[in-house]
Amino acid sequence: MSLLIIKEPGNYEGPAAYRLRLAEANLLPQSWLDIDVLGLDDEGAVESPLFQRWRALNAGGTAWVNRRARWCSVCLGANALPRIGWELLFADACAACGHWLQDVCAECGDAVTWRRDMLLHCPCGASLARQPAKSAPAALAKLSRTLEQLALGQPRCELTHLHGLTVAQCQRLVRVLGAYGGSRHQRAPQKISGADTLDVSWTVTTVAAEILDQWPRAFHQFLSRQSAESASGAGRMPGVFGGFYRALYKGLKEPEFDWVRQAFEEFIAEHWVGAIGQRNRRMPEAVLSRLAWMPGPEAARLIGVSSTRLQYLIDSGAVRAMRRVSVAGRTFVMVRREDIEAIRDAEAAQLTLAQVATQLGIKRQRLGRLLPTLCPEAVKVTLQGTPWLIPRSWVNGWLSIMEHLPICQETPDGSVPLDHVLRYGPLGDEAVAQLLSDISSGALLPRARTSTHNGLAGVVIDQREIARRAEATGTRGMSVVQAAEHLGVKQEVAYALIRLGLLAAEEVRMDRRTAAIVSAEQLQRFRKDFVFAAELARTCGRSPKAVVAALAAEGVTEIVGPNLGNCRQVVFARKDVDSLSWLV
């Protein structure tokens, strides 16, 4: 159809306003004008860029305001052309001046549509340019300008993080954020009845605009509110975030919305304290590994402690925790990942008594008695199963000392390993703790460490130092093991001699245990009164059995032996054998 008057569309004009202007200028009904053929040249081949843009918007599924017409009275009063933003859904403010758009005549109260005959007047005759105007919120004005900039294909937009979205995608995002971010809870909030009317759409756009303007802080605040208001508490994500969670990963699944999902996943990583299964395919593995809150059992496994010790760490304030109760009444403990990682990785991390006893080669019971004096930094825990928490740095200090000691295969003469002192005395727990404290401070330098003992138990110490400390504590003599070494027999033989009364020993109380101490005088008395068959055999160059048989032929009987007193060594009274010349 050829028109008598042809008007060029304005640079910011939309298709509905342009059709109305053409129809008004040519005194034709709008229904006679086919907007699809407008803008073509005489041969129908060339189309202006603005018309091409309108067609692209239609093809892209852009939502237009159809049932009502919107306008800005301020811009119409300035003889400005209508703007394409007035025709876009959720662009509720004028992109040019920032005032609220209007779609109801203030004079007659009727809704104004694009089917009217005059651009500047309501069908009732009232001037649309003289309608009262109000300023819209700044965030809403930014959102409206962004929608218009996207519709015009401009290289930049007001809300920069929306750059790269189509108008239709931006409208879908506004619908999701505005519907779920508002205070009105509906069963299907995205199905908004009358969304193209201002009295409905402003409830969506103002919420979405605030979230997008203060992105991502306001978005995280919206997620926090949803989590706090959720009837399911801190349960599963679909239960807490409801339709928004599904809309985010299904309705907004295109790559252009990755930045939205990234902000959601950042919130989850920092604040989520509910359940999250490994089968959740929506959550990337990187998010699961960055979750700021983790289940208590997983945290205990990560740092290798029991649930009892983890509870102590929580009670002492070393680990922050949150408790939640499921709908079924089950209680779950969530702890901060950074606190757990600090305990795991920090040099000052605490170890259990059993762990330290294994590393230092000291029995757990003995180490527990030594700790108050030896390691004041150790913390006594009253919870059952974890009696002590010991700084790792203290253990590492001892390991460093032992690393710098020379290694020996056998204990040097005149020395004794600490394992011997711990097992057989003659030092009590206080004296042993002081001995170790002197080694730690450098006041006492060990000779070496044996390769046959683990940890501190293999530290080799001068025997004279042990004797000096024993005398200083009022303990004179030697242990049964040391007495056996002096006699040249095995420990069990020395214990048998004491049991049979041939070797006198004094019982000495050492802290919580009793030890047998043999004095040098008692050893001398034994050597004076008794002699081993093995010793006689070495003297005359015979075997012990031959000596025992020869003495039996002479009528000399043993005092104790394997068959008499259950002693592995045969012992004779020295007065019975001294008169036999062949033994000399």
N, C-alpha and C positions, 0 to 999 in steps of 0.2 A: 504494500500500500504506500502511495506517495503522500507525504505530508506537506501541507502548505507552509508550515513554519517548522524549521528544524533548529533545535537548540542543542548546543554541545554540552555534554555532561561535565559537571565540575570535577576538579581533580580529586575531591574527597567524597563525591556523591555516590549514593547507592542506587540499585536498580528500581526499587519501588518508588522512591522520590522522583527519579528521572522520568518514569512512566507517568506519574501524576503531573509533572510539569509540562510534559509534551501534550498530554490529553487536555490540560487546561488551556494551553496556548492555542491548540487547534480546535477547541470546542467540541472535543470528541469524547465518547465514553472510554474509559480505560480498557474495557474489554475488547475494544477494536484494535488495540495496539499489541502487537506480538513482540515482546521484548527480545525474543530470540533472533529476530531479523533486524532489529535496530542496530545501527552502527555500521552496517555493511555499505560498501560503495554501490554505484549504479549497477555494476556487474555482479554484485554479491560476493566479491572475493576478498576484499580487504576489510579488516575489522580493527577498530582502535584498541590500544593496550588495555584501556579500562574495561571495555566489553569482554576482552579475553580474560581479564581477571575475574569478572563476574561469573563467566562460564566455569572457570576453574573452581571458584568457590562452590558453585552448585554441584559440580562433579565430585568435590571433596566431601560432600555431606554436611556442609556448613548449615547451622540452624539459624533461620531468619525469624524475625518477629513478624508474624503474618496476621494474626487476629486483630491486633491493635497497632496503631501508628504511634511512634514516639517522636518527640521534638524537644528542642531547647528554646524556650521563649527568648532568652538573652540573645542567642545567635540569630534567630529569625528576626528579632527586632533590629539587629545590625545589618539587615539586608544580606545576610550570608546564606549560601546555599545549604540545603540539608547535607548531612554527613552520612557516610556509609555505616559509621558506628551506631547511628540511631536505629538501624535495621538489624543489628546483630544481637542475638540472644545473649544475655548476661552482661552486655555493655550498658549498664544502667545510668551512667553519668556521661555528660558531654565531653568528648575528647578535646574539644577546643577550649572551653572555659571552666570545666570542672563542676558545673551545676547538675543537680538531679535532672534527668529527663522526665518528661510528663507524657501520660497516655490517656488522661481523663480531663475533660474541659472543666475549668473552675467555674464557668458560668452556668452551664446546664447540668453538669455532673455526669454526662454520658461519656462512654469510651469513644475515643477518636480512632477512626480506621483509615487505611490508605484508600478506601473506596470513596472518599469524599470528593467533592468537585473542585475545591480550591485548596491550594497548598497552605495558605496563611490563615485560613479561617475554618472554624468548626462548622458543621452543618447547621448549628443554631445561629450562626452569624457572628459569634464572638471571635475576636482576633486572638490567634494563638500566640502572637508575638507579645501580647500584653498580659499574659498569664503570670502570676507570681512565681518567682524562682528561688530555690534554696541551694546552698552549696552542699555538695556531696562530700563524704569523707575522702581524705587525700588518698588512702589506699585504694578505694573504689575508683577514683579518677585515674589512677595509674593503671589499674586493670582494664578499664574501658579504653584508655589510649593504646594499651598493648594489643587488645583485640582488634582495634581499628588499624594499627600499624601492621599486624599480621595479615589482615584482609587486603591491605594495599600493597603487600609484598615489600615493605620497606626493609632495608638491611639491618636496622636496629629497632629494638623495642624497649619500652619503659622498664618492664620487668625482665631483666636480661636472661634469667634462667628459663623463661618461656620461649626464648629465641630458638628456632628449630622446630617448633610445633606448628601444625596447621591450625587454622581457626577452629575447625571441628574438634581437634584433639584438645585444644585449650578449653573449649566449652565443656568437653567431657570431664576434664580435670576440675574445672570450677564446680561442675555439678556434684562430683564425688566429694570434694573438700567441703563445699558449702552444705551439702545434705547431711554428711556425717559429723561435721564440725559444729553444727548448731545445737541448740539446747532442746529442740523438739525431737523426741524419739518416735520414729514411725517404724512400722513393720518393713516397709520397702521404701526408704527415704529417697532413693534416686528417681522413683516414679512420682514426679512433682506435677500435680494438676495445676494448670494455668501458669506454667513457668514463664510464658511470654508476656505476662502481665506484671507491671511494676510492683503492685502490692504483694505479689508472691515472690518474684525473682530477687527483690532486694534482701530478703531474709537469707538467700543463698549467696548472693554476690558479696555482701558485706563481710560475711564470715570468711569466704574463700579469699577475698582481697586482703584481709588482715593477715591470713596465713601466708599468702604468697609474697606480700610486701616485707614481712619480717622472717623470711625463709633463711635457715631452717629452724630458728629458735621457736617461732610461733607454731610451726608444725609439730615440734617435739612437745610443746605445751599442750597442743590438742591431743596428741597420743597419750600424754600423762593423764589428762582428764578422762579420756576413754577408758584407760586402764583402771583409774580410781573408781569410776562410776559403773564398771562392769559388774553385773550380778554374779558372775562366775569367779570373781576375785582374780587371783594371779594363776589361773589355770592354763589351758591351752590357748594358743593365739587365736584360732577361729572363735573361741568362746569369749575372749576378752575384747577383740577388735571387731568381731561380728562381720557385718556386710562390708565394712571398709577393707578388711583384710582380703576378702575375696575379690573385691573390685580392684584393689591395687595390683593383684597378680593375675587377674583374668580380664577385667574390663580395661585396664591400662597396661596391657602386656607388651605393647610395642617397644622397641629399643629407645624411641624418643622419650619414654618415661623412665628410663634407667636412673636418672638423677633423683626422681621421687622415691623409687624403691631403695636407692642407696641411702637417702636420708632416713627412711624407715628402718633400714638394717643397722644404721649407726645408732639409732635410738634403742633398738633391741639389744645391740651389743653392750650398751652402756647401762640400761635400766631394767632389762627383762629379768624377772625373778621367778617366772613360771616354768612350766614344763616345756621342753622342746626336744622332740625325738630326732634320732639320727636319720630317720626315714623322711624327714621334712625336706622334700626336694626343692622347695621354694627358697630355703635359707642356704646360701652358699657356705661351703666348708670354712671359708675364711671368716665368716660371721660367727659360726659356731665356736671357732677357736678364739674369738675376741670377746665373747660374752663376758660382761663385767661381773655377772653373778653366776655362780656355778653350784651344783648340788653338793651338799656336805659330804656324802660318801665318795664322790669323785675327787673332791679336794683332799680328803684323807688319803686316798690312794696316790694322789699326785705327789704328796710330800712324805709318803710312807709312814703315816702315824695311825694310831687307832682312833676310833670314834670318841673314846674317852678323852684322849689327849686333845683332839680337835675341839671338844667341848670346853676343855680348860683354856685353850687359846682364845675361844670366843668369850668366855667369862672374864678373862684377864684383859680383854680389850685389844689383844694383838691381831685379832681377825674380826672384821665387821660381818655381821650376820643378820638375816631376816628370816622370820618364820611365817609360813603361810599354812592355812588349813584348807584342805580340799573340800569339795561338796560332800564327799563321803566321810569327812571327819578325820582324815589322815593328816598328820603334821609333817611338813617338809622344811628342811633347813637349807637356806641358800647363803653362800658366803662370797665375799668379794674376791675375784680372781687375782687382783693385784696384791692383796695381802698374802694370799697363798703363794704366789710366785716370789714375793719378797722373802718369805720364810724359806722357800726351797732354794733360792739362789744366793741369799745374803750370806756373807761370811760369818755373821753372828747368829746364824740359825741354830736352834736348840736340838739336841739329840737326846734320845732316851737313855736310861741307865744301861739297858741291855746292849744298845749299839756301842756305847763308849766302852763297856766291859769287853766286848769282842775286839774292838780296835786296840785297846791298851793291854790286853792279855791278863786282866785281873778279874777274879770272880766277882759277880755282880753284888753278892752280899758284902764282901770285903770293901769293894769300891763304894758302896752306899755308906759304910761306916767312915770311910776316909774323906768323903766329899766335903762335909762341913768345914774341915780344917784345910783340906787340900785345894778346894775350889769354892771360895765364898760366893762366886757369881752364880753357882748352881741354884736352881729354884726348887724348893720342896713342894711337891704337888700332893694334895691330900686325896685326889681322886684315885679310886682303886685301879690298879693296873699300870699306872704311870707315876711312880714315886718321885722321880727326879727329871728335871729338864736341864741339860748341861750345854753351855755355849760351845758351838763348833770351833770357835777360835781357840778355846782352851785346849781342846783335843788336838787341834792342828799344831799348837805350840809344842806339845809333847812329841808328836810325830816328827817335827822338825829337829828336836834335840836328838832323837834316836837315829835319824838319818845321817847325822854328822859323827856318830860313834863308829869306830872300826869294828868289823865283824870278826868273830873268832869261832872256830869249829868246836873247841873244847874250852872249858873254864880254866883260865890260867891258875897256876899254883898261888896259894895265898889269897884267892878271890872267891867270891860266892855270887851266884846269880840272885836277883831280887826274888825270883820265884821260890828259891830255897828259903829265903827270909820270910816270905809271906806264908809259906806252908809250915815251916818248922820253928820259926822264931830265930833268936830269942827276943825279938822286938815286938812290942804291942802295937796296937793301931795308932796311938798318938805318936809313938816313936817312928813308925813307918811313915806316917803323914809328914813328920818333920824331916825325915830323910829325903822324901820325894820333893818337899818344898825347897830344900837346900840344893838338890839337883836342878830343879827348875830355875832357881835364882842364880845358879852358877857357883854357889858357895861350896859345892861338892862335885867333883868331876869324876864320873864313872870311868872305869878302865876300858870297857868295850861293851859289846852286846853279842850274845850268842846267836847262832843261826838255828838253834834247836828250840828256841822259845819265841813266842809271839809277843810283840809289843813290849811294855815295860817289864814284863816278867823276865825278859832276856838281858836286862841291864846288869852288867857285871860290876861288883863293888868290892873294894879292898876288905878282906875279912877282919883286919885289925880295926877298921872303922866301925864295922858292925859290933865287934867286941867292946870297943870304947863306948859306943852309944848304949849297949846293953848294960855296961857297968854304971854308966851315968844314970840310967833309969832304975838301978837297984837290982837288975837281973844279971847274976853271975853264972858262968858256966856256958854250956853249949847245948844245942838241940840234939835229939837222938840221932838224927841223920849225920850231924857233924861228929858225934861220938862214934858212929859206925865207921866213918871215914878214918878216924884216928885208930880204930882197932883193926882196920883192913878187912871188914866184913860187910855183908849186905845189911840194909836197914832192918829187915825182918829178923835177922839174927840179934841185932842190938835190942829190938823190942822184946824178943824172947828172953834174953838175958835179964832184962828189967822185970819181965813178968815172973821169971823163976827166982828172982831175988839175988842173982849173982852180981848184977850191976845196979847200984843204988841210983835213983833219980828222984828229983824233987819236983812236985807238981806246983807250977806257978800260974796264977790267974793273969791272963793277958786280955784285958777288956772283956769281951763276951765269951772267950774260950779259955780252956785250960791246956797248958803245954808242959811237957816233961823236960826238965833241964838236968843235964849231967855235969857235975863239976869236975875239974881237973883232978882233984883229990880222989874222987870216986874211980876215975879211970886208972890212976896210979895204984889204988888198992886192988882193983880187979887184976891188973897185970901182975901184981905181987902175989896174989893168991891163986890165980888160975892161968891156964895156958891152953891154946887151941891145938888140936891134933894136927891141923894143917901147918901150924907154926913149928911143931916138933918134926914134921915130915921134911920141911925145908932145911932144918938144922942137920938132920942125919942123911939127907939125900934119898929118902924113901917116899913112897906114896902114903897118903893119910890112912888108907885102908890097911896097908902093911904095918904101919905104926900102931894102929888100934889093935890089930891081931897080935903083934909082938908084946904089947903091954898087957893084953888079956892073958897071954901065956905066962907073964911074970906075976900075974895076980893083981894087976892094977886095973881097976874099973873106972869107967867114965863117970863124970858127975852129971852131965846132961848130953843129949845127942838126939838124932832122929828117932830113936826108939825109946828115949828117956827124956820126957819133957817136951817132945815135938820141937826140938831145936835143930836147925839144918847143919850146924857145926858141932863137932864132938869136942867137949871141954873136959880137961882133967885138972885135978888139984895139983898145983905146982909142987907141994911138999911130997906128993907121991911119986913124982918122976925125977926130982932133982938128984936122988941117990943112984939112978941108973946111969952107969958110965957109958954105955953104948949110945945114949942120946946126946952125949956131949960132942 
